[in-house]
Amino acid sequence: MHPNEEMLDYVKALTDTDRLRIIGRLTDRPATLPELTASLALSAKEVFNHLAFLQYVGVVQEEHGSYSLATERLEQLSRTQFVTGQSAGPVETVDARWKPIASYLNRDGTIRLVPSSRTQAARFRMMLDYLLTAFEADRIYTEREVNAIIRRYHVDASGLRRDLVEAGLLGRERDGSRYWCIDRSKQ
């Protein structure tokens, strides 16, 4: 992962109120999913999704069903930000190839609005292509990993995951256990 993307994910992880509440809860002691759900008054699905993103970023770790902070990783990311002097602010420019969908993106590259697949089919397809750039071509992903990657860009991970599969950009096992990028050069 590119250092700027890594820092952007770190900043996203620490700017969400619910994720900060989870981190705050885990500073006291490790906790299971049910314990976090009960103490934070969030649904199990919400807590699970936040934990998946925090694990993806590397600030939370899970062992035997118990979640805890990865304090060394948190310190490393914080130190890197302050030592290198890199800006953790939003990206100011969009790559030229994505200009047609720039109005649908936030300044940090996240998706502000998904174009309609019916009335704006070309832009919708371009949005899916944009999202696909977050995946490695020769890697197999679990559904959880796919959701965590998509969630970096938009909250509707399951909908966009389904759209990527239906568009023929992501392949999927029937049981949803494995996902992969489809080689478009062979189509």
Backbone bond lengths (Angstrom), bond angles and torsions (degrees), N, CA, C in turn:
res aa  C-N    CA-C-N  psi(-1)  N-CA   C-N-CA  omega(-1)  CA-C   N-CA-C  phi
1 M - - - 1.450 - - 1.527 108.33 -
2 H 1.308 116.85 137.72 1.454 123.08 178.73 1.528 109.43 -66.43
3 P 1.345 118.21 140.90 1.470 120.06 -177.74 1.530 113.97 -55.25
4 N 1.338 118.07 -36.83 1.465 119.59 179.09 1.519 111.72 -66.98
5 E 1.349 116.91 -38.73 1.465 120.37 177.13 1.520 110.20 -65.99
6 E 1.330 115.74 -40.20 1.458 120.66 179.03 1.526 110.04 -61.50
7 M 1.314 117.12 -43.51 1.464 120.46 180.00 1.524 110.89 -69.07
8 L 1.340 116.83 -37.89 1.461 120.10 178.28 1.528 110.27 -62.09
9 D 1.339 117.23 -43.05 1.461 120.46 176.90 1.520 110.78 -61.97
10 Y 1.317 116.92 -41.28 1.466 121.99 179.55 1.535 109.84 -61.10
11 V 1.311 116.13 -45.91 1.467 120.44 179.94 1.528 110.12 -63.79
12 K 1.342 116.56 -43.15 1.475 119.91 178.15 1.531 110.70 -60.64
13 A 1.311 115.79 -40.27 1.466 119.94 -179.60 1.518 111.41 -61.87
14 L 1.317 116.75 -36.44 1.457 120.81 -174.68 1.524 114.26 -96.45
15 T 1.333 117.29 5.05 1.465 118.64 177.97 1.526 112.63 -109.03
16 D 1.316 117.41 0.48 1.451 121.08 176.87 1.532 108.81 -93.95
17 T 1.303 117.11 127.78 1.466 121.93 -176.51 1.522 112.95 -57.58
18 D 1.337 116.91 -46.35 1.460 119.27 -178.47 1.525 111.89 -66.58
19 R 1.338 116.78 -38.30 1.468 118.77 177.66 1.523 110.63 -65.79
20 L 1.324 117.30 -37.11 1.462 120.43 176.47 1.529 110.72 -64.90
21 R 1.322 116.62 -37.24 1.469 119.77 177.06 1.527 110.55 -64.25
22 I 1.327 116.96 -39.78 1.469 121.01 178.02 1.520 109.90 -64.43
23 I 1.327 116.32 -45.63 1.467 120.19 178.59 1.527 109.99 -61.06
24 G 1.318 116.04 -43.48 1.464 120.29 178.39 1.515 112.01 -59.93
25 R 1.327 115.82 -42.22 1.473 120.35 178.69 1.522 110.63 -64.65
26 L 1.331 117.05 -38.35 1.463 120.51 -178.02 1.528 113.00 -77.15
27 T 1.327 117.86 -11.35 1.470 118.68 175.70 1.522 110.38 -70.24
28 D 1.330 117.49 -27.36 1.468 121.27 178.19 1.522 111.44 -69.86
29 R 1.352 115.08 -51.83 1.463 120.77 -178.63 1.529 107.89 -171.64
30 P 1.335 117.14 161.08 1.468 120.09 175.91 1.532 110.27 -60.32
31 A 1.339 115.45 155.69 1.466 120.10 -178.70 1.519 110.16 -149.07
32 T 1.321 115.57 154.89 1.461 121.84 176.23 1.531 108.67 -87.73
33 L 1.317 116.42 168.59 1.460 121.48 177.79 1.531 111.57 -57.84
34 P 1.337 119.20 -47.67 1.473 118.69 178.31 1.539 113.19 -61.31
35 E 1.330 116.92 -37.75 1.471 119.86 178.92 1.528 110.65 -65.01
36 L 1.328 116.48 -42.91 1.467 119.88 178.86 1.524 110.78 -65.76
37 T 1.319 116.35 -42.48 1.465 120.90 179.47 1.526 110.56 -58.87
38 A 1.310 116.51 -46.61 1.466 120.95 -178.54 1.527 111.98 -66.77
39 S 1.323 117.32 -43.49 1.466 119.60 -174.77 1.528 113.13 -76.75
40 L 1.318 118.12 -20.68 1.468 120.42 -177.18 1.523 113.43 -104.71
41 A 1.327 116.95 -5.43 1.470 121.93 -179.20 1.531 111.37 55.20
42 L 1.338 115.59 43.62 1.456 122.38 174.34 1.519 107.76 -119.67
43 S 1.324 116.68 161.28 1.461 118.85 177.23 1.528 109.32 -71.72
44 A 1.311 115.94 156.16 1.464 120.72 178.91 1.525 110.36 -60.30
45 K 1.323 116.68 -37.09 1.472 121.04 179.34 1.527 110.71 -63.41
46 E 1.339 116.47 -44.77 1.468 119.79 179.34 1.527 111.00 -61.89
47 V 1.313 116.33 -47.37 1.467 120.51 -179.76 1.521 110.11 -62.31
48 F 1.332 116.67 -44.63 1.464 121.10 179.73 1.525 110.85 -59.27
49 N 1.341 116.97 -45.49 1.474 120.48 -179.73 1.526 111.41 -64.53
50 H 1.313 117.37 -41.62 1.469 120.15 177.50 1.530 110.16 -64.23
51 L 1.317 117.11 -42.90 1.465 120.60 178.60 1.523 111.36 -62.31
52 A 1.336 116.73 -38.55 1.467 120.29 178.98 1.527 110.45 -62.06
53 F 1.330 116.39 -42.70 1.466 119.15 178.62 1.530 110.70 -67.71
54 L 1.315 117.27 -42.84 1.468 120.40 178.96 1.526 111.24 -63.66
55 Q 1.318 117.36 -34.52 1.465 120.66 174.94 1.525 110.35 -68.44
56 Y 1.327 116.61 -41.95 1.464 121.14 179.34 1.531 110.19 -59.35
57 V 1.311 116.37 -42.61 1.464 121.15 179.40 1.526 110.59 -71.02
58 G 1.323 116.62 -28.37 1.453 120.83 176.86 1.516 115.03 100.94
59 V 1.333 117.26 12.89 1.464 118.93 -178.58 1.527 112.54 -96.11
60 V 1.325 116.97 -10.27 1.459 122.20 176.39 1.522 107.46 -129.40
61 Q 1.313 115.37 143.97 1.463 120.55 176.55 1.518 109.07 -128.08
62 E 1.328 115.65 152.50 1.456 120.99 -179.40 1.520 108.71 -122.30
63 E 1.318 115.02 134.43 1.455 120.43 177.01 1.526 108.51 -143.52
64 H 1.323 116.04 119.38 1.469 122.94 179.13 1.530 112.02 55.40
65 G 1.343 116.87 40.59 1.453 121.13 177.16 1.513 115.42 81.05
66 S 1.319 117.19 1.82 1.464 121.64 179.74 1.533 109.32 -112.14
67 Y 1.323 115.70 131.14 1.464 121.66 -178.48 1.524 109.93 -100.13
68 S 1.324 115.31 141.14 1.470 120.38 177.22 1.519 108.65 -145.16
69 L 1.323 114.94 163.42 1.457 120.01 177.63 1.522 109.85 -74.62
70 A 1.318 115.50 142.16 1.463 121.66 172.54 1.528 105.72 -94.28
71 T 1.332 115.30 77.64 1.469 120.53 -170.70 1.519 113.26 -59.08
72 E 1.342 117.62 -36.89 1.463 118.77 179.05 1.518 111.12 -63.58
73 R 1.352 116.52 -39.63 1.464 121.34 179.36 1.526 110.07 -67.14
74 L 1.311 117.69 -41.92 1.466 120.85 176.63 1.530 110.69 -59.13
75 E 1.314 115.87 -45.91 1.467 120.15 179.38 1.519 111.10 -63.58
76 Q 1.333 116.81 -41.57 1.461 120.70 -179.96 1.523 111.08 -62.05
77 L 1.337 117.12 -46.61 1.458 120.25 179.92 1.524 111.30 -64.33
78 S 1.312 117.23 -40.77 1.463 120.45 178.09 1.517 111.30 -64.47
79 R 1.325 115.87 -45.18 1.464 120.67 179.32 1.531 110.95 -61.09
80 T 1.325 116.65 -44.58 1.460 121.02 179.93 1.516 110.33 -58.49
81 Q 1.313 116.75 -42.96 1.463 120.32 -178.97 1.522 111.21 -62.33
82 F 1.309 117.39 -44.53 1.455 119.62 -175.91 1.523 113.31 -79.43
83 V 1.319 117.43 -33.53 1.461 120.50 -178.31 1.514 111.66 -73.11
84 T 1.347 117.00 -44.03 1.458 119.22 -176.45 1.518 112.26 -79.54
85 G 1.307 116.76 -19.83 1.457 119.50 179.97 1.514 112.89 72.51
86 Q 1.328 117.84 15.37 1.449 120.21 178.97 1.518 109.62 -69.15
87 S 1.292 114.77 146.71 1.449 119.47 176.89 1.518 109.88 -79.60
88 A 1.297 116.22 130.96 1.460 120.18 175.83 1.520 110.64 -95.38
89 G 1.319 116.30 8.25 1.451 121.26 -178.95 1.510 112.30 -71.78
90 P 1.326 116.37 178.46 1.451 120.49 -177.21 1.524 112.36 -67.37
91 V 1.322 114.57 152.75 1.450 121.18 176.65 1.522 107.58 -69.92
92 E 1.303 117.22 131.98 1.462 120.63 -175.22 1.527 113.51 -85.81
93 T 1.318 118.05 -27.97 1.455 119.89 -175.68 1.510 110.70 -123.30
94 V 1.311 115.43 154.48 1.449 122.61 177.54 1.517 107.56 -109.26
95 D 1.320 116.84 137.13 1.459 122.43 175.82 1.534 108.34 -49.53
96 A 1.311 117.41 140.20 1.470 122.30 -175.40 1.527 113.03 -55.78
97 R 1.325 118.18 -34.41 1.464 119.01 -178.13 1.521 112.52 -67.83
98 W 1.336 117.57 -17.23 1.465 120.92 -179.06 1.528 112.28 -101.84
99 K 1.311 118.40 7.14 1.477 121.33 -179.38 1.529 113.16 -53.24
100 P 1.359 119.41 -40.80 1.471 118.40 -179.81 1.533 114.33 -60.10
101 I 1.330 117.93 -22.31 1.472 119.50 179.43 1.525 111.67 -110.91
102 A 1.317 117.76 9.30 1.469 121.20 -177.09 1.532 112.20 -56.74
103 S 1.320 117.41 -34.56 1.470 119.45 -178.72 1.532 112.28 -70.12
104 Y 1.333 117.00 -13.63 1.458 121.26 178.80 1.532 111.99 -94.18
105 L 1.331 116.77 -3.97 1.454 121.63 -175.89 1.523 111.24 -108.30
106 N 1.310 115.76 147.06 1.460 120.76 170.60 1.521 108.03 -76.78
107 R 1.305 116.95 166.62 1.462 121.01 -179.34 1.522 112.54 -61.56
108 D 1.329 117.90 -25.00 1.465 120.28 -179.57 1.524 113.17 -88.48
109 G 1.339 117.48 4.33 1.460 120.93 177.87 1.513 114.06 93.85
110 T 1.329 117.96 -6.60 1.457 119.95 175.92 1.523 109.03 -74.72
111 I 1.314 115.15 161.82 1.460 120.87 -176.94 1.526 109.18 -87.87
112 R 1.325 115.47 118.51 1.459 121.97 179.06 1.517 110.59 -81.48
113 L 1.337 115.87 -40.72 1.452 122.30 -175.98 1.523 107.97 -149.18
114 V 1.318 116.62 132.23 1.464 120.62 177.37 1.530 107.50 -89.10
115 P 1.337 117.33 125.18 1.477 119.61 178.53 1.525 110.54 -60.63
116 S 1.303 116.41 150.07 1.460 121.77 178.93 1.524 109.74 -67.02
117 S 1.326 116.33 132.20 1.467 120.10 179.73 1.523 111.46 -71.35
118 R 1.324 117.72 -18.70 1.468 120.66 -179.34 1.522 112.13 -89.54
119 T 1.322 117.03 -51.63 1.463 119.75 -173.78 1.526 113.48 -90.58
120 Q 1.305 117.28 -18.34 1.464 120.83 -178.74 1.530 109.55 -132.65
121 A 1.312 115.78 55.51 1.460 121.94 -172.71 1.531 112.61 -58.23
122 A 1.325 117.88 -41.97 1.473 120.60 -178.06 1.529 110.63 -65.56
123 R 1.323 116.55 -42.85 1.468 119.65 179.05 1.520 110.91 -70.21
124 F 1.323 117.37 -35.82 1.458 121.10 176.94 1.528 109.89 -61.69
125 R 1.327 116.62 -45.09 1.468 120.66 179.00 1.530 110.47 -63.94
126 M 1.335 116.69 -39.74 1.464 120.27 178.62 1.533 110.30 -64.84
127 M 1.336 117.04 -36.04 1.462 120.98 177.43 1.527 109.73 -63.34
128 L 1.327 116.73 -40.95 1.463 120.48 178.07 1.536 110.41 -65.35
129 D 1.328 116.69 -40.97 1.472 120.46 176.51 1.524 110.74 -61.95
130 Y 1.326 116.31 -40.32 1.464 121.90 177.26 1.527 109.88 -60.59
131 L 1.306 116.56 -46.10 1.460 122.07 179.86 1.529 111.19 -64.14
132 L 1.310 116.85 -36.18 1.465 121.55 -178.28 1.532 111.81 -64.84
133 T 1.323 118.19 -23.48 1.470 120.42 -179.97 1.531 112.20 -64.31
134 A 1.315 117.48 -15.75 1.462 121.22 178.99 1.531 112.16 -79.51
135 F 1.327 116.61 -8.99 1.462 120.94 -177.87 1.524 110.79 -104.08
136 E 1.328 115.50 148.23 1.455 121.81 175.40 1.520 108.54 -86.63
137 A 1.333 116.41 136.06 1.463 121.67 -173.33 1.524 113.74 -65.07
138 D 1.304 118.81 -34.70 1.463 120.91 -172.72 1.526 113.30 -108.90
139 R 1.319 116.19 33.62 1.458 120.17 -177.07 1.525 110.80 -122.97
140 I 1.317 115.92 146.65 1.466 122.25 174.37 1.529 107.04 -98.47
141 Y 1.332 116.43 133.13 1.460 122.22 -178.00 1.522 110.55 -116.89
142 T 1.318 116.14 150.45 1.455 120.92 168.51 1.527 107.41 -84.74
143 E 1.317 116.78 164.26 1.461 119.76 178.05 1.532 110.54 -60.74
144 R 1.303 115.54 -37.58 1.460 120.95 179.48 1.540 110.99 -61.85
145 E 1.336 116.90 -42.39 1.466 120.77 178.47 1.523 111.26 -66.59
146 V 1.332 116.62 -41.26 1.467 120.96 178.09 1.528 109.37 -60.39
147 N 1.330 116.90 -46.59 1.469 120.84 179.62 1.526 111.40 -61.37
148 A 1.318 117.46 -41.80 1.471 120.77 -179.38 1.520 110.61 -63.83
149 I 1.320 117.52 -40.29 1.470 120.68 179.12 1.519 110.21 -66.33
150 I 1.324 116.94 -48.25 1.468 120.41 -179.00 1.520 110.45 -63.11
151 R 1.337 116.82 -38.78 1.456 120.82 -178.25 1.541 111.61 -62.67
152 R 1.327 117.76 -22.76 1.469 120.15 174.93 1.521 110.51 -62.35
153 Y 1.333 116.23 -23.58 1.462 121.45 -176.51 1.524 113.98 -106.17
154 H 1.333 116.93 -33.85 1.469 119.93 -175.40 1.526 109.64 -158.39
155 V 1.303 116.73 148.89 1.455 122.29 -175.97 1.535 112.72 -69.22
156 D 1.339 118.13 -27.66 1.463 121.21 -176.83 1.534 110.67 -85.68
157 A 1.320 115.96 68.89 1.466 120.71 -176.92 1.525 111.86 -64.58
158 S 1.325 117.79 -43.10 1.468 119.18 -176.59 1.527 111.42 -68.10
159 G 1.319 117.68 -39.31 1.463 120.78 178.67 1.513 111.98 -65.44
160 L 1.325 116.82 -45.84 1.457 119.85 179.78 1.527 111.78 -70.24
161 R 1.320 117.57 -32.90 1.464 120.74 175.02 1.524 109.45 -61.74
162 R 1.310 116.61 -45.99 1.460 121.84 178.21 1.533 110.56 -61.84
163 D 1.331 117.12 -41.60 1.463 120.82 178.66 1.528 111.39 -62.73
164 L 1.332 117.21 -40.39 1.468 120.80 178.42 1.526 111.13 -63.72
165 V 1.325 116.94 -38.95 1.468 121.09 178.94 1.526 109.48 -69.10
166 E 1.342 117.05 -47.58 1.468 120.86 -178.61 1.525 112.30 -63.44
167 A 1.330 117.24 -30.25 1.469 121.27 178.89 1.532 111.88 -80.24
168 G 1.320 116.69 -4.91 1.454 120.27 179.19 1.521 113.46 78.06
169 L 1.327 116.94 21.46 1.460 121.26 179.54 1.521 111.82 -94.20
170 L 1.334 116.23 -31.65 1.465 121.76 175.30 1.522 107.93 -118.42
171 G 1.326 115.59 135.21 1.452 120.86 172.38 1.513 108.33 -91.36
172 R 1.336 115.84 159.06 1.466 119.90 -174.92 1.516 109.52 -151.42
173 E 1.334 115.87 138.05 1.459 120.28 170.92 1.524 107.52 -69.31
174 R 1.316 117.18 151.78 1.472 121.10 -179.33 1.524 112.61 -54.81
175 D 1.327 116.77 -37.22 1.464 120.25 -178.14 1.531 113.11 -86.05
176 G 1.323 117.34 1.31 1.465 120.87 177.84 1.513 114.08 75.76
177 S 1.318 117.75 13.34 1.468 120.49 -176.37 1.525 112.98 -80.00
178 R 1.327 117.64 -23.71 1.470 120.67 -177.83 1.523 110.53 -139.56
179 Y 1.324 114.91 141.28 1.462 122.64 176.47 1.520 108.35 -130.97
180 W 1.326 117.23 153.23 1.458 122.38 178.26 1.519 109.14 -157.25
181 C 1.332 116.19 158.31 1.465 121.24 175.45 1.517 108.36 -76.80
182 I 1.322 116.03 137.72 1.448 120.44 178.34 1.523 108.12 -89.61
183 D 1.325 115.27 132.15 1.457 121.90 -179.15 1.529 108.31 -71.23
184 R 1.317 116.76 105.32 1.466 121.36 -175.94 1.522 112.43 -73.82
185 S 1.324 118.30 -16.22 1.459 120.25 179.14 1.524 111.22 -70.86
186 K 1.344 117.55 -19.80 1.468 121.83 -179.77 1.530 111.80 -93.16
187 Q 1.311 117.11 0.74 1.478 119.71 -178.34 1.504 110.76 -90.32
